[in-house]
Amino acid sequence: MPTLSQAKAHLRVDHTDEDTLIEGLIDAAQQTVLLYLNVETLPTAAPVDIAVLMLTAALYEQRESVVDRPLSDNHLYSRLLAPYRAMEA
């Protein structure tokens, strides 16, 4: 799974002021991906890591509940995760 340094590189953050926040966002993103995939542990795969980074970035950039632009779904996120999603019987 993505590390703090990988997430900071993805976010283009070069200071330590928000490390705790970013670690929390990584954790939230991982938990969200687990729920989306309907699995107990995250697969070790580059597309899953990228999806976690994408979601971490979205949470970082849109951390306020009120934004000046409409939120939109990123279909790339679901396309990256689709092969790893466990469907319920």
C-alpha positions in Angstrom: 0.0 0.0 0.0 1.1 3.6 -0.6 3.4 5.0 2.0 3.3 8.5 3.4 6.2 9.6 1.2 4.5 8.2 -1.9 1.3 10.0 -1.0 3.2 13.2 -0.4 4.9 12.9 -3.8 1.5 12.3 -5.4 0.1 15.3 -3.7 3.2 17.4 -4.4 3.6 18.2 -0.7 7.1 18.8 0.4 6.7 19.8 4.1 5.8 17.8 7.2 3.1 20.1 8.6 0.3 17.8 7.3 1.8 14.4 7.7 -0.7 13.3 10.4 -3.6 14.5 8.2 -2.2 12.7 5.1 -1.7 9.5 7.0 -5.3 9.7 8.2 -6.4 10.2 4.6 -4.4 7.3 3.4 -6.1 5.1 6.0 -9.5 6.4 5.1 -8.8 5.7 1.4 -7.7 2.2 2.2 -10.8 1.5 4.2 -13.0 2.9 1.5 -11.3 0.7 -1.1 -11.7 -2.4 1.1 -15.4 -1.7 1.4 -15.7 -1.1 -2.4 -13.9 -4.3 -3.2 -15.8 -6.2 -0.6 -12.6 -7.9 0.7 -10.9 -8.3 4.0 -7.4 -7.4 2.8 -6.3 -5.2 -0.1 -4.8 -7.0 -3.1 -1.1 -6.2 -3.7 -1.4 -4.7 -7.2 -0.4 -1.4 -8.8 -3.9 -0.5 -9.9 -5.1 -0.8 -6.2 -2.3 1.4 -5.0 -3.0 4.0 -7.6 -6.7 4.0 -6.7 -5.8 4.5 -3.0 -3.5 7.4 -4.1 -6.3 8.9 -6.2 -8.8 8.7 -3.4 -6.2 10.1 -0.9 -5.7 13.1 -3.3 -9.4 13.7 -3.7 -9.9 13.7 0.1 -6.9 16.0 0.5 -8.1 18.5 -2.2 -11.7 18.4 -1.2 -11.4 18.3 2.6 -14.0 21.0 3.1 -17.7 20.0 3.1 -18.5 23.0 1.0 -16.7 23.4 -2.3 -17.0 26.0 -5.1 -17.4 23.4 -7.8 -19.6 20.3 -8.1 -18.1 17.0 -7.1 -18.0 14.3 -9.8 -17.4 10.6 -9.9 -14.0 9.5 -11.3 -14.7 6.5 -13.5 -11.0 5.7 -13.6 -11.1 4.8 -9.9 -13.8 2.1 -10.5 -12.1 0.9 -13.6 -8.8 0.4 -11.7 -10.6 -1.6 -9.0 -13.1 -3.6 -11.0 -10.9 -6.6 -11.6 -10.3 -7.0 -7.9 -13.9 -6.5 -6.7 -15.5 -9.5 -5.0 -19.2 -9.8 -5.9 -21.6 -11.2 -3.3 -23.2 -14.5 -4.2 
